Amino acid sequence: MSTSSSPTTVPEARARIDEINERVVELLAERQAIVDDLCELKADADRTVRDPEREAELLAHVRSVADEAGLPPTLAETLFEEILAHSVERQRRQRADGAAGPSAEESSAEEPAEKATGAVSTCGAQAQAG
């Protein structure tokens, strides 16, 4: 998978790990930007934030890819469960922030602001904090 040679010193290994960590963070930021786009697309289509079937497919795929790559599938699944939870919460906050009046407050506790209207304009506009 890797095109470069194995590190031969501790500092070299740590430098390579630092580079990989930076790439992972950059990819997570790219993913988050796409989640913002997805939030807007879902709002336009009057779709809910959560899609349990899609989430199950994603986790099964991640487990399979991890297994093929020699990574423990449970590790990959745990990491992606956290990523998914963040994505869902981010979309819910964006919809709630864009909801007019009490509609966001009246949504169910399990799916807060899930069907809130007016979210389209704020889905991608929320600050990157969080």
Backbone as XML, in Angstrom:
<?xml version="1.0"?>
<chain id="A" units="angstrom">
  <residue number="1" name="MET">
    <atom name="N" x="0.809" y="-1.182" z="0.000"/>
    <atom name="CA" x="0.000" y="0.000" z="0.000"/>
    <atom name="C" x="0.859" y="1.256" z="0.000"/>
  </residue>
  <residue number="2" name="SER">
    <atom name="N" x="1.899" y="1.290" z="0.827"/>
    <atom name="CA" x="2.781" y="2.445" z="0.907"/>
    <atom name="C" x="3.821" y="2.386" z="-0.211"/>
  </residue>
  <residue number="3" name="THR">
    <atom name="N" x="4.110" y="3.553" z="-0.792"/>
    <atom name="CA" x="5.081" y="3.603" z="-1.880"/>
    <atom name="C" x="6.469" y="3.970" z="-1.389"/>
  </residue>
  <residue number="4" name="SER">
    <atom name="N" x="6.570" y="4.465" z="-0.154"/>
    <atom name="CA" x="7.880" y="4.843" z="0.354"/>
    <atom name="C" x="8.441" y="3.722" z="1.223"/>
  </residue>
  <residue number="5" name="SER">
    <atom name="N" x="9.745" y="3.783" z="1.435"/>
    <atom name="CA" x="10.409" y="2.737" z="2.202"/>
    <atom name="C" x="10.089" y="2.852" z="3.684"/>
  </residue>
  <residue number="6" name="SER">
    <atom name="N" x="10.359" y="1.791" z="4.401"/>
    <atom name="CA" x="10.116" y="1.772" z="5.832"/>
    <atom name="C" x="11.108" y="2.692" z="6.536"/>
  </residue>
  <residue number="7" name="PRO">
    <atom name="N" x="10.640" y="3.372" z="7.592"/>
    <atom name="CA" x="11.549" y="4.248" z="8.332"/>
    <atom name="C" x="12.639" y="3.422" z="9.020"/>
  </residue>
  <residue number="8" name="THR">
    <atom name="N" x="13.806" y="4.019" z="9.158"/>
    <atom name="CA" x="14.937" y="3.312" z="9.767"/>
    <atom name="C" x="15.329" y="3.884" z="11.122"/>
  </residue>
  <residue number="9" name="THR">
    <atom name="N" x="14.733" y="5.020" z="11.500"/>
    <atom name="CA" x="15.032" y="5.616" z="12.806"/>
    <atom name="C" x="13.720" y="6.014" z="13.477"/>
  </residue>
  <residue number="10" name="VAL">
    <atom name="N" x="13.776" y="6.187" z="14.790"/>
    <atom name="CA" x="12.588" y="6.626" z="15.536"/>
    <atom name="C" x="12.118" y="7.995" z="15.036"/>
  </residue>
  <residue number="11" name="PRO">
    <atom name="N" x="13.009" y="8.985" z="14.890"/>
    <atom name="CA" x="12.544" y="10.287" z="14.386"/>
    <atom name="C" x="11.905" y="10.190" z="12.993"/>
  </residue>
  <residue number="12" name="GLU">
    <atom name="N" x="12.464" y="9.349" z="12.133"/>
    <atom name="CA" x="11.893" y="9.178" z="10.794"/>
    <atom name="C" x="10.508" y="8.539" z="10.883"/>
  </residue>
  <residue number="13" name="ALA">
    <atom name="N" x="10.360" y="7.540" z="11.739"/>
    <atom name="CA" x="9.053" y="6.899" z="11.916"/>
    <atom name="C" x="8.035" y="7.906" z="12.453"/>
  </residue>
  <residue number="14" name="ARG">
    <atom name="N" x="8.448" y="8.701" z="13.419"/>
    <atom name="CA" x="7.541" y="9.697" z="13.987"/>
    <atom name="C" x="7.169" y="10.768" z="12.970"/>
  </residue>
  <residue number="15" name="ALA">
    <atom name="N" x="8.116" y="11.160" z="12.150"/>
    <atom name="CA" x="7.835" y="12.150" z="11.106"/>
    <atom name="C" x="6.814" y="11.598" z="10.108"/>
  </residue>
  <residue number="16" name="ARG">
    <atom name="N" x="6.972" y="10.347" z="9.741"/>
    <atom name="CA" x="6.013" y="9.718" z="8.822"/>
    <atom name="C" x="4.630" y="9.636" z="9.451"/>
  </residue>
  <residue number="17" name="ILE">
    <atom name="N" x="4.586" y="9.282" z="10.744"/>
    <atom name="CA" x="3.303" y="9.223" z="11.449"/>
    <atom name="C" x="2.667" y="10.610" z="11.476"/>
  </residue>
  <residue number="18" name="ASP">
    <atom name="N" x="3.460" y="11.641" z="11.738"/>
    <atom name="CA" x="2.933" y="13.007" z="11.741"/>
    <atom name="C" x="2.343" y="13.375" z="10.383"/>
  </residue>
  <residue number="19" name="GLU">
    <atom name="N" x="3.031" y="13.004" z="9.304"/>
    <atom name="CA" x="2.523" y="13.280" z="7.959"/>
    <atom name="C" x="1.197" y="12.564" z="7.716"/>
  </residue>
  <residue number="20" name="ILE">
    <atom name="N" x="1.116" y="11.314" z="8.128"/>
    <atom name="CA" x="-0.120" y="10.549" z="7.957"/>
    <atom name="C" x="-1.244" y="11.176" z="8.775"/>
  </residue>
  <residue number="21" name="ASN">
    <atom name="N" x="-0.937" y="11.569" z="10.012"/>
    <atom name="CA" x="-1.952" y="12.208" z="10.856"/>
    <atom name="C" x="-2.500" y="13.469" z="10.203"/>
  </residue>
  <residue number="22" name="GLU">
    <atom name="N" x="-1.620" y="14.251" z="9.599"/>
    <atom name="CA" x="-2.064" y="15.465" z="8.913"/>
    <atom name="C" x="-2.974" y="15.123" z="7.738"/>
  </residue>
  <residue number="23" name="ARG">
    <atom name="N" x="-2.630" y="14.095" z="6.977"/>
    <atom name="CA" x="-3.483" y="13.670" z="5.855"/>
    <atom name="C" x="-4.835" y="13.189" z="6.350"/>
  </residue>
  <residue number="24" name="VAL">
    <atom name="N" x="-4.855" y="12.447" z="7.460"/>
    <atom name="CA" x="-6.122" y="11.975" z="8.025"/>
    <atom name="C" x="-6.995" y="13.164" z="8.408"/>
  </residue>
  <residue number="25" name="VAL">
    <atom name="N" x="-6.406" y="14.160" z="9.073"/>
    <atom name="CA" x="-7.170" y="15.344" z="9.472"/>
    <atom name="C" x="-7.682" y="16.087" z="8.240"/>
  </residue>
  <residue number="26" name="GLU">
    <atom name="N" x="-6.846" y="16.229" z="7.213"/>
    <atom name="CA" x="-7.278" y="16.885" z="5.975"/>
    <atom name="C" x="-8.433" y="16.132" z="5.331"/>
  </residue>
  <residue number="27" name="LEU">
    <atom name="N" x="-8.370" y="14.808" z="5.327"/>
    <atom name="CA" x="-9.456" y="14.008" z="4.761"/>
    <atom name="C" x="-10.736" y="14.132" z="5.589"/>
  </residue>
  <residue number="28" name="LEU">
    <atom name="N" x="-10.598" y="14.197" z="6.902"/>
    <atom name="CA" x="-11.779" y="14.390" z="7.750"/>
    <atom name="C" x="-12.416" y="15.759" z="7.491"/>
  </residue>
  <residue number="29" name="ALA">
    <atom name="N" x="-11.595" y="16.775" z="7.291"/>
    <atom name="CA" x="-12.121" y="18.104" z="6.973"/>
    <atom name="C" x="-12.836" y="18.086" z="5.619"/>
  </residue>
  <residue number="30" name="GLU">
    <atom name="N" x="-12.263" y="17.391" z="4.648"/>
    <atom name="CA" x="-12.910" y="17.251" z="3.336"/>
    <atom name="C" x="-14.246" y="16.520" z="3.481"/>
  </residue>
  <residue number="31" name="ARG">
    <atom name="N" x="-14.259" y="15.467" z="4.288"/>
    <atom name="CA" x="-15.485" y="14.707" z="4.521"/>
    <atom name="C" x="-16.536" y="15.592" z="5.168"/>
  </residue>
  <residue number="32" name="GLN">
    <atom name="N" x="-16.118" y="16.403" z="6.145"/>
    <atom name="CA" x="-17.053" y="17.288" z="6.830"/>
    <atom name="C" x="-17.677" y="18.286" z="5.861"/>
  </residue>
  <residue number="33" name="ALA">
    <atom name="N" x="-16.891" y="18.805" z="4.938"/>
    <atom name="CA" x="-17.426" y="19.739" z="3.947"/>
    <atom name="C" x="-18.488" y="19.049" z="3.081"/>
  </residue>
  <residue number="34" name="ILE">
    <atom name="N" x="-18.261" y="17.785" z="2.757"/>
    <atom name="CA" x="-19.242" y="17.039" z="1.969"/>
    <atom name="C" x="-20.489" y="16.769" z="2.809"/>
  </residue>
  <residue number="35" name="VAL">
    <atom name="N" x="-20.314" y="16.522" z="4.100"/>
    <atom name="CA" x="-21.463" y="16.349" z="4.993"/>
    <atom name="C" x="-22.311" y="17.618" z="4.980"/>
  </residue>
  <residue number="36" name="ASP">
    <atom name="N" x="-21.673" y="18.779" z="4.963"/>
    <atom name="CA" x="-22.423" y="20.029" z="4.889"/>
    <atom name="C" x="-23.234" y="20.101" z="3.593"/>
  </residue>
  <residue number="37" name="ASP">
    <atom name="N" x="-22.629" y="19.690" z="2.488"/>
    <atom name="CA" x="-23.357" y="19.644" z="1.216"/>
    <atom name="C" x="-24.510" y="18.655" z="1.298"/>
  </residue>
  <residue number="38" name="LEU">
    <atom name="N" x="-24.248" y="17.496" z="1.894"/>
    <atom name="CA" x="-25.277" y="16.470" z="2.029"/>
    <atom name="C" x="-26.437" y="16.971" z="2.871"/>
  </residue>
  <residue number="39" name="CYS">
    <atom name="N" x="-26.141" y="17.715" z="3.913"/>
    <atom name="CA" x="-27.184" y="18.284" z="4.754"/>
    <atom name="C" x="-28.129" y="19.135" z="3.914"/>
  </residue>
  <residue number="40" name="GLU">
    <atom name="N" x="-27.567" y="19.957" z="3.072"/>
    <atom name="CA" x="-28.379" y="20.815" z="2.216"/>
    <atom name="C" x="-29.192" y="19.993" z="1.215"/>
  </residue>
  <residue number="41" name="LEU">
    <atom name="N" x="-28.573" y="18.971" z="0.628"/>
    <atom name="CA" x="-29.283" y="18.113" z="-0.318"/>
    <atom name="C" x="-30.442" y="17.382" z="0.355"/>
  </residue>
  <residue number="42" name="LYS">
    <atom name="N" x="-30.202" y="16.892" z="1.574"/>
    <atom name="CA" x="-31.266" y="16.214" z="2.316"/>
    <atom name="C" x="-32.397" y="17.181" z="2.650"/>
  </residue>
  <residue number="43" name="ALA">
    <atom name="N" x="-32.056" y="18.390" z="3.045"/>
    <atom name="CA" x="-33.082" y="19.382" z="3.366"/>
    <atom name="C" x="-33.906" y="19.708" z="2.125"/>
  </residue>
  <residue number="44" name="ASP">
    <atom name="N" x="-33.238" y="19.879" z="0.988"/>
    <atom name="CA" x="-33.943" y="20.159" z="-0.267"/>
    <atom name="C" x="-34.906" y="19.039" z="-0.629"/>
  </residue>
  <residue number="45" name="ALA">
    <atom name="N" x="-34.519" y="17.800" z="-0.329"/>
    <atom name="CA" x="-35.340" y="16.635" z="-0.665"/>
    <atom name="C" x="-36.276" y="16.236" z="0.475"/>
  </residue>
  <residue number="46" name="ASP">
    <atom name="N" x="-36.328" y="17.047" z="1.532"/>
    <atom name="CA" x="-37.158" y="16.777" z="2.703"/>
    <atom name="C" x="-36.874" y="15.395" z="3.288"/>
  </residue>
  <residue number="47" name="ARG">
    <atom name="N" x="-35.577" y="15.077" z="3.376"/>
    <atom name="CA" x="-35.160" y="13.790" z="3.932"/>
    <atom name="C" x="-34.629" y="13.990" z="5.339"/>
  </residue>
  <residue number="48" name="THR">
    <atom name="N" x="-34.715" y="12.944" z="6.130"/>
    <atom name="CA" x="-34.231" y="13.005" z="7.501"/>
    <atom name="C" x="-32.711" y="12.980" z="7.528"/>
  </residue>
  <residue number="49" name="VAL">
    <atom name="N" x="-32.161" y="13.430" z="8.649"/>
    <atom name="CA" x="-30.713" y="13.440" z="8.819"/>
    <atom name="C" x="-30.177" y="12.004" z="8.834"/>
  </residue>
  <residue number="50" name="ARG">
    <atom name="N" x="-30.796" y="11.168" z="9.644"/>
    <atom name="CA" x="-30.300" y="9.794" z="9.805"/>
    <atom name="C" x="-30.864" y="8.879" z="8.745"/>
  </residue>
  <residue number="51" name="ASP">
    <atom name="N" x="-30.009" y="7.959" z="8.311"/>
    <atom name="CA" x="-30.391" y="6.895" z="7.384"/>
    <atom name="C" x="-29.755" y="5.609" z="7.916"/>
  </residue>
  <residue number="52" name="PRO">
    <atom name="N" x="-30.431" y="4.924" z="8.835"/>
    <atom name="CA" x="-29.840" y="3.751" z="9.478"/>
    <atom name="C" x="-29.371" y="2.676" z="8.491"/>
  </residue>
  <residue number="53" name="GLU">
    <atom name="N" x="-30.087" y="2.513" z="7.400"/>
    <atom name="CA" x="-29.671" y="1.517" z="6.402"/>
    <atom name="C" x="-28.331" y="1.907" z="5.780"/>
  </residue>
  <residue number="54" name="ARG">
    <atom name="N" x="-28.179" y="3.168" z="5.426"/>
    <atom name="CA" x="-26.921" y="3.661" z="4.863"/>
    <atom name="C" x="-25.796" y="3.548" z="5.885"/>
  </residue>
  <residue number="55" name="GLU">
    <atom name="N" x="-26.088" y="3.882" z="7.136"/>
    <atom name="CA" x="-25.072" y="3.795" z="8.175"/>
    <atom name="C" x="-24.592" y="2.353" z="8.352"/>
  </residue>
  <residue number="56" name="ALA">
    <atom name="N" x="-25.522" y="1.401" z="8.335"/>
    <atom name="CA" x="-25.153" y="-0.015" z="8.475"/>
    <atom name="C" x="-24.304" y="-0.470" z="7.293"/>
  </residue>
  <residue number="57" name="GLU">
    <atom name="N" x="-24.679" y="-0.034" z="6.074"/>
    <atom name="CA" x="-23.892" y="-0.376" z="4.883"/>
    <atom name="C" x="-22.491" y="0.201" z="4.980"/>
  </residue>
  <residue number="58" name="LEU">
    <atom name="N" x="-22.392" y="1.459" z="5.413"/>
    <atom name="CA" x="-21.088" y="2.114" z="5.536"/>
    <atom name="C" x="-20.211" y="1.371" z="6.529"/>
  </residue>
  <residue number="59" name="LEU">
    <atom name="N" x="-20.758" y="1.021" z="7.682"/>
    <atom name="CA" x="-19.957" y="0.332" z="8.697"/>
    <atom name="C" x="-19.531" y="-1.054" z="8.231"/>
  </residue>
  <residue number="60" name="ALA">
    <atom name="N" x="-20.408" y="-1.767" z="7.532"/>
    <atom name="CA" x="-20.045" y="-3.085" z="7.002"/>
    <atom name="C" x="-18.919" y="-2.937" z="5.981"/>
  </residue>
  <residue number="61" name="HIS">
    <atom name="N" x="-19.014" y="-1.922" z="5.136"/>
    <atom name="CA" x="-17.977" y="-1.693" z="4.126"/>
    <atom name="C" x="-16.650" y="-1.333" z="4.784"/>
  </residue>
  <residue number="62" name="VAL">
    <atom name="N" x="-16.708" y="-0.471" z="5.779"/>
    <atom name="CA" x="-15.490" y="-0.062" z="6.491"/>
    <atom name="C" x="-14.835" y="-1.276" z="7.150"/>
  </residue>
  <residue number="63" name="ARG">
    <atom name="N" x="-15.629" y="-2.136" z="7.749"/>
    <atom name="CA" x="-15.092" y="-3.355" z="8.375"/>
    <atom name="C" x="-14.401" y="-4.226" z="7.325"/>
  </residue>
  <residue number="64" name="SER">
    <atom name="N" x="-15.022" y="-4.367" z="6.175"/>
    <atom name="CA" x="-14.464" y="-5.191" z="5.104"/>
    <atom name="C" x="-13.147" y="-4.615" z="4.586"/>
  </residue>
  <residue number="65" name="VAL">
    <atom name="N" x="-13.131" y="-3.317" z="4.345"/>
    <atom name="CA" x="-11.918" y="-2.652" z="3.850"/>
    <atom name="C" x="-10.801" y="-2.765" z="4.887"/>
  </residue>
  <residue number="66" name="ALA">
    <atom name="N" x="-11.148" y="-2.564" z="6.149"/>
    <atom name="CA" x="-10.152" y="-2.674" z="7.218"/>
    <atom name="C" x="-9.571" y="-4.080" z="7.264"/>
  </residue>
  <residue number="67" name="ASP">
    <atom name="N" x="-10.420" y="-5.072" z="7.185"/>
    <atom name="CA" x="-9.970" y="-6.459" z="7.231"/>
    <atom name="C" x="-9.008" y="-6.748" z="6.077"/>
  </residue>
  <residue number="68" name="GLU">
    <atom name="N" x="-9.358" y="-6.286" z="4.884"/>
    <atom name="CA" x="-8.501" y="-6.488" z="3.710"/>
    <atom name="C" x="-7.161" y="-5.764" z="3.858"/>
  </residue>
  <residue number="69" name="ALA">
    <atom name="N" x="-7.168" y="-4.649" z="4.582"/>
    <atom name="CA" x="-5.951" y="-3.850" z="4.756"/>
    <atom name="C" x="-5.107" y="-4.318" z="5.945"/>
  </residue>
  <residue number="70" name="GLY">
    <atom name="N" x="-5.603" y="-5.302" z="6.672"/>
    <atom name="CA" x="-4.860" y="-5.795" z="7.821"/>
    <atom name="C" x="-5.070" y="-4.983" z="9.089"/>
  </residue>
  <residue number="71" name="LEU">
    <atom name="N" x="-6.130" y="-4.184" z="9.119"/>
    <atom name="CA" x="-6.480" y="-3.381" z="10.275"/>
    <atom name="C" x="-7.619" y="-4.082" z="11.004"/>
  </residue>
  <residue number="72" name="PRO">
    <atom name="N" x="-7.604" y="-4.111" z="12.322"/>
    <atom name="CA" x="-8.714" y="-4.756" z="13.026"/>
    <atom name="C" x="-10.054" y="-4.107" z="12.649"/>
  </residue>
  <residue number="73" name="PRO">
    <atom name="N" x="-11.007" y="-4.870" z="12.132"/>
    <atom name="CA" x="-12.302" y="-4.307" z="11.735"/>
    <atom name="C" x="-13.018" y="-3.580" z="12.864"/>
  </residue>
  <residue number="74" name="THR">
    <atom name="N" x="-12.858" y="-4.068" z="14.098"/>
    <atom name="CA" x="-13.528" y="-3.392" z="15.217"/>
    <atom name="C" x="-12.959" y="-1.996" z="15.447"/>
  </residue>
  <residue number="75" name="LEU">
    <atom name="N" x="-11.671" y="-1.819" z="15.213"/>
    <atom name="CA" x="-11.069" y="-0.488" z="15.349"/>
    <atom name="C" x="-11.662" y="0.456" z="14.313"/>
  </residue>
  <residue number="76" name="ALA">
    <atom name="N" x="-11.709" y="0.016" z="13.059"/>
    <atom name="CA" x="-12.252" y="0.855" z="12.001"/>
    <atom name="C" x="-13.729" y="1.175" z="12.269"/>
  </residue>
  <residue number="77" name="GLU">
    <atom name="N" x="-14.469" y="0.171" z="12.706"/>
    <atom name="CA" x="-15.888" y="0.391" z="12.989"/>
    <atom name="C" x="-16.070" y="1.407" z="14.118"/>
  </residue>
  <residue number="78" name="THR">
    <atom name="N" x="-15.294" y="1.281" z="15.172"/>
    <atom name="CA" x="-15.387" y="2.208" z="16.299"/>
    <atom name="C" x="-15.074" y="3.638" z="15.861"/>
  </residue>
  <residue number="79" name="LEU">
    <atom name="N" x="-14.027" y="3.795" z="15.078"/>
    <atom name="CA" x="-13.667" y="5.130" z="14.591"/>
    <atom name="C" x="-14.782" y="5.717" z="13.726"/>
  </residue>
  <residue number="80" name="PHE">
    <atom name="N" x="-15.333" y="4.903" z="12.830"/>
    <atom name="CA" x="-16.369" y="5.410" z="11.940"/>
    <atom name="C" x="-17.702" y="5.618" z="12.648"/>
  </residue>
  <residue number="81" name="GLU">
    <atom name="N" x="-17.967" y="4.878" z="13.701"/>
    <atom name="CA" x="-19.165" y="5.163" z="14.496"/>
    <atom name="C" x="-19.058" y="6.563" z="15.089"/>
  </residue>
  <residue number="82" name="GLU">
    <atom name="N" x="-17.880" y="6.928" z="15.547"/>
    <atom name="CA" x="-17.664" y="8.270" z="16.099"/>
    <atom name="C" x="-17.781" y="9.332" z="14.992"/>
  </residue>
  <residue number="83" name="ILE">
    <atom name="N" x="-17.215" y="9.053" z="13.842"/>
    <atom name="CA" x="-17.315" y="9.983" z="12.713"/>
    <atom name="C" x="-18.772" y="10.171" z="12.307"/>
  </residue>
  <residue number="84" name="LEU">
    <atom name="N" x="-19.513" y="9.069" z="12.229"/>
    <atom name="CA" x="-20.937" y="9.150" z="11.888"/>
    <atom name="C" x="-21.713" y="9.945" z="12.937"/>
  </residue>
  <residue number="85" name="ALA">
    <atom name="N" x="-21.440" y="9.690" z="14.194"/>
    <atom name="CA" x="-22.142" y="10.409" z="15.259"/>
    <atom name="C" x="-21.888" y="11.913" z="15.138"/>
  </residue>
  <residue number="86" name="HIS">
    <atom name="N" x="-20.658" y="12.285" z="14.845"/>
    <atom name="CA" x="-20.336" y="13.703" z="14.663"/>
    <atom name="C" x="-21.089" y="14.274" z="13.466"/>
  </residue>
  <residue number="87" name="SER">
    <atom name="N" x="-21.125" y="13.527" z="12.368"/>
    <atom name="CA" x="-21.815" y="14.000" z="11.165"/>
    <atom name="C" x="-23.302" y="14.200" z="11.413"/>
  </residue>
  <residue number="88" name="VAL">
    <atom name="N" x="-23.924" y="13.253" z="12.092"/>
    <atom name="CA" x="-25.354" y="13.357" z="12.394"/>
    <atom name="C" x="-25.616" y="14.568" z="13.289"/>
  </residue>
  <residue number="89" name="GLU">
    <atom name="N" x="-24.816" y="14.717" z="14.336"/>
    <atom name="CA" x="-25.005" y="15.839" z="15.249"/>
    <atom name="C" x="-24.784" y="17.173" z="14.530"/>
  </residue>
  <residue number="90" name="ARG">
    <atom name="N" x="-23.798" y="17.237" z="13.674"/>
    <atom name="CA" x="-23.527" y="18.464" z="12.915"/>
    <atom name="C" x="-24.725" y="18.827" z="12.033"/>
  </residue>
  <residue number="91" name="GLN">
    <atom name="N" x="-25.273" y="17.838" z="11.338"/>
    <atom name="CA" x="-26.433" y="18.088" z="10.481"/>
    <atom name="C" x="-27.645" y="18.522" z="11.310"/>
  </residue>
  <residue number="92" name="ARG">
    <atom name="N" x="-27.841" y="17.902" z="12.460"/>
    <atom name="CA" x="-28.966" y="18.276" z="13.319"/>
    <atom name="C" x="-28.817" y="19.709" z="13.814"/>
  </residue>
  <residue number="93" name="ARG">
    <atom name="N" x="-27.614" y="20.085" z="14.224"/>
    <atom name="CA" x="-27.383" y="21.461" z="14.680"/>
    <atom name="C" x="-27.638" y="22.441" z="13.539"/>
  </residue>
  <residue number="94" name="GLN">
    <atom name="N" x="-27.182" y="22.104" z="12.353"/>
    <atom name="CA" x="-27.360" y="22.997" z="11.210"/>
    <atom name="C" x="-28.840" y="23.170" z="10.887"/>
  </residue>
  <residue number="95" name="ARG">
    <atom name="N" x="-29.580" y="22.089" z="10.939"/>
    <atom name="CA" x="-31.014" y="22.197" z="10.675"/>
    <atom name="C" x="-31.704" y="22.989" z="11.779"/>
  </residue>
  <residue number="96" name="ALA">
    <atom name="N" x="-31.328" y="22.757" z="13.020"/>
    <atom name="CA" x="-31.934" y="23.487" z="14.131"/>
    <atom name="C" x="-31.595" y="24.975" z="14.043"/>
  </residue>
  <residue number="97" name="ASP">
    <atom name="N" x="-30.367" y="25.294" z="13.680"/>
    <atom name="CA" x="-29.952" y="26.686" z="13.548"/>
    <atom name="C" x="-30.725" y="27.386" z="12.436"/>
  </residue>
  <residue number="98" name="GLY">
    <atom name="N" x="-31.111" y="26.646" z="11.412"/>
    <atom name="CA" x="-31.823" y="27.231" z="10.287"/>
    <atom name="C" x="-33.326" y="27.166" z="10.424"/>
  </residue>
  <residue number="99" name="ALA">
    <atom name="N" x="-33.814" y="26.500" z="11.475"/>
    <atom name="CA" x="-35.255" y="26.343" z="11.641"/>
    <atom name="C" x="-35.881" y="27.645" z="12.125"/>
  </residue>
  <residue number="100" name="ALA">
    <atom name="N" x="-37.033" y="27.911" z="11.614"/>
    <atom name="CA" x="-37.754" y="29.108" z="12.035"/>
    <atom name="C" x="-38.678" y="28.754" z="13.195"/>
  </residue>
  <residue number="101" name="GLY">
    <atom name="N" x="-38.610" y="29.525" z="14.251"/>
    <atom name="CA" x="-39.543" y="29.388" z="15.355"/>
    <atom name="C" x="-39.498" y="28.044" z="16.057"/>
  </residue>
  <residue number="102" name="PRO">
    <atom name="N" x="-40.667" y="27.586" z="16.529"/>
    <atom name="CA" x="-40.717" y="26.418" z="17.391"/>
    <atom name="C" x="-40.620" y="25.082" z="16.667"/>
  </residue>
  <residue number="103" name="SER">
    <atom name="N" x="-40.583" y="25.038" z="15.351"/>
    <atom name="CA" x="-40.578" y="23.743" z="14.662"/>
    <atom name="C" x="-39.395" y="22.884" z="15.069"/>
  </residue>
  <residue number="104" name="ALA">
    <atom name="N" x="-38.238" y="23.483" z="15.291"/>
    <atom name="CA" x="-37.078" y="22.706" z="15.715"/>
    <atom name="C" x="-37.269" y="22.191" z="17.131"/>
  </residue>
  <residue number="105" name="GLU">
    <atom name="N" x="-37.887" y="22.998" z="17.982"/>
    <atom name="CA" x="-38.093" y="22.591" z="19.362"/>
    <atom name="C" x="-39.140" y="21.500" z="19.473"/>
  </residue>
  <residue number="106" name="GLU">
    <atom name="N" x="-40.081" y="21.443" z="18.541"/>
    <atom name="CA" x="-41.163" y="20.479" z="18.601"/>
    <atom name="C" x="-40.792" y="19.125" z="18.033"/>
  </residue>
  <residue number="107" name="SER">
    <atom name="N" x="-39.610" y="18.990" z="17.438"/>
    <atom name="CA" x="-39.186" y="17.715" z="16.879"/>
    <atom name="C" x="-38.971" y="16.714" z="17.996"/>
  </residue>
  <residue number="108" name="SER">
    <atom name="N" x="-39.011" y="15.428" z="17.661"/>
    <atom name="CA" x="-38.847" y="14.391" z="18.679"/>
    <atom name="C" x="-37.465" y="14.456" z="19.303"/>
  </residue>
  <residue number="109" name="ALA">
    <atom name="N" x="-37.353" y="13.953" z="20.521"/>
    <atom name="CA" x="-36.071" y="13.952" z="21.222"/>
    <atom name="C" x="-35.064" y="13.068" z="20.514"/>
  </residue>
  <residue number="110" name="GLU">
    <atom name="N" x="-35.526" y="11.972" z="19.903"/>
    <atom name="CA" x="-34.609" y="11.053" z="19.237"/>
    <atom name="C" x="-34.060" y="11.645" z="17.954"/>
  </residue>
  <residue number="111" name="GLU">
    <atom name="N" x="-34.854" y="12.390" z="17.253"/>
    <atom name="CA" x="-34.446" y="12.994" z="15.987"/>
    <atom name="C" x="-34.676" y="14.504" z="16.053"/>
  </residue>
  <residue number="112" name="PRO">
    <atom name="N" x="-33.932" y="15.237" z="16.911"/>
    <atom name="CA" x="-34.185" y="16.669" z="17.052"/>
    <atom name="C" x="-33.952" y="17.425" z="15.759"/>
  </residue>
  <residue number="113" name="ALA">
    <atom name="N" x="-34.874" y="18.303" z="15.467"/>
    <atom name="CA" x="-34.797" y="19.187" z="14.298"/>
    <atom name="C" x="-34.701" y="18.432" z="12.995"/>
  </residue>
  <residue number="114" name="GLU">
    <atom name="N" x="-35.085" y="17.191" z="13.016"/>
    <atom name="CA" x="-34.968" y="16.328" z="11.845"/>
    <atom name="C" x="-35.766" y="16.862" z="10.661"/>
  </residue>
  <residue number="115" name="LYS">
    <atom name="N" x="-36.978" y="17.321" z="10.898"/>
    <atom name="CA" x="-37.837" y="17.774" z="9.817"/>
    <atom name="C" x="-37.984" y="19.292" z="9.789"/>
  </residue>
  <residue number="116" name="ALA">
    <atom name="N" x="-37.086" y="19.984" z="10.473"/>
    <atom name="CA" x="-37.177" y="21.435" z="10.545"/>
    <atom name="C" x="-37.056" y="22.051" z="9.162"/>
  </residue>
  <residue number="117" name="THR">
    <atom name="N" x="-37.793" y="23.113" z="8.954"/>
    <atom name="CA" x="-37.748" y="23.779" z="7.659"/>
    <atom name="C" x="-36.798" y="24.959" z="7.719"/>
  </residue>
  <residue number="118" name="GLY">
    <atom name="N" x="-36.419" y="25.467" z="6.576"/>
    <atom name="CA" x="-35.549" y="26.626" z="6.522"/>
    <atom name="C" x="-34.085" y="26.307" z="6.730"/>
  </residue>
  <residue number="119" name="ALA">
    <atom name="N" x="-33.726" y="25.027" z="6.717"/>
    <atom name="CA" x="-32.353" y="24.640" z="7.025"/>
    <atom name="C" x="-31.414" y="24.789" z="5.837"/>
  </residue>
  <residue number="120" name="VAL">
    <atom name="N" x="-31.947" y="24.886" z="4.662"/>
    <atom name="CA" x="-31.107" y="24.881" z="3.474"/>
    <atom name="C" x="-30.035" y="25.950" z="3.513"/>
  </residue>
  <residue number="121" name="SER">
    <atom name="N" x="-30.405" y="27.143" z="3.953"/>
    <atom name="CA" x="-29.448" y="28.239" z="3.921"/>
    <atom name="C" x="-28.344" y="28.111" z="4.959"/>
  </residue>
  <residue number="122" name="THR">
    <atom name="N" x="-28.513" y="27.265" z="5.985"/>
    <atom name="CA" x="-27.505" y="27.187" z="7.026"/>
    <atom name="C" x="-26.739" y="25.882" z="7.011"/>
  </residue>
  <residue number="123" name="CYS">
    <atom name="N" x="-27.113" y="24.922" z="6.225"/>
    <atom name="CA" x="-26.455" y="23.617" z="6.283"/>
    <atom name="C" x="-24.947" y="23.707" z="6.085"/>
  </residue>
  <residue number="124" name="GLY">
    <atom name="N" x="-24.502" y="24.468" z="5.143"/>
    <atom name="CA" x="-23.072" y="24.571" z="4.906"/>
    <atom name="C" x="-22.431" y="25.794" z="5.514"/>
  </residue>
  <residue number="125" name="ALA">
    <atom name="N" x="-23.221" y="26.630" z="6.178"/>
    <atom name="CA" x="-22.704" y="27.910" z="6.641"/>
    <atom name="C" x="-22.241" y="27.908" z="8.085"/>
  </residue>
  <residue number="126" name="GLN">
    <atom name="N" x="-22.474" y="26.840" z="8.802"/>
    <atom name="CA" x="-22.098" y="26.816" z="10.212"/>
    <atom name="C" x="-20.584" y="26.885" z="10.360"/>
  </residue>
  <residue number="127" name="ALA">
    <atom name="N" x="-20.144" y="27.496" z="11.423"/>
    <atom name="CA" x="-18.702" y="27.579" z="11.707"/>
    <atom name="C" x="-18.108" y="26.185" z="11.818"/>
  </residue>
  <residue number="128" name="GLN">
    <atom name="N" x="-16.833" y="26.070" z="11.589"/>
    <atom name="CA" x="-16.169" y="24.787" z="11.599"/>
    <atom name="C" x="-15.906" y="24.265" z="13.006"/>
  </residue>
  <residue number="129" name="ALA">
    <atom name="N" x="-16.277" y="25.013" z="14.025"/>
    <atom name="CA" x="-16.076" y="24.531" z="15.406"/>
    <atom name="C" x="-16.988" y="23.373" z="15.676"/>
  </residue>
  <residue number="130" name="GLY">
    <atom name="N" x="-16.578" y="22.535" z="16.624"/>
    <atom name="CA" x="-17.495" y="21.469" z="17.011"/>
    <atom name="C" x="-16.887" y="20.206" z="16.836"/>
  </residue>
</chain>
